[in-house]
Amino acid sequence: MEEVKGMAKLWLADHRSRVIMGEGRAQLLKSISELGSIAAAARAIHMSYRTAWHLVDSMNSAFSKPLVETSSGGKGGGKAKLTPFGELVLQEFFQLRKDMENYLTVKARDFKEALDSGVKLEREV
């Protein structure tokens, strides 16, 4: 049997269905953590600085605590780093995505196996 993997994109939304965390935001946070600057992180993931700044601001507002803290630029430019809470949010998002993909892989294998064997799938309601 050909190997099957379940895949999906993950977004977390607030009660008004506005995205508060997703793949792009997670990559931005990861880049900020690695590079120490919103501008450098935006360049690294091919995002405009304006978009990156807007996403950081919206994430900081969407959660109970800020995810990113910044300091004003001087000669070397501004600095940014994830707060401990931001590190936790990022870690938990990547774990949730991994858990979701593992679950989907099991379901996708069951799905393909059932269809390949001609068995009608029964759905839980």
PyMOL commands that set and color helices and strands:
alter all, ss='L'
color gray80, all
select helices_A, chain A and resi 23-35+38-44+49-62+84-116
alter helices_A, ss='H'
color red, helices_A
select strands_A, chain A and resi 11-13+19-22+68-71+79-82
alter strands_A, ss='S'
color yellow, strands_A
deselect
rebuild
show_as cartoon
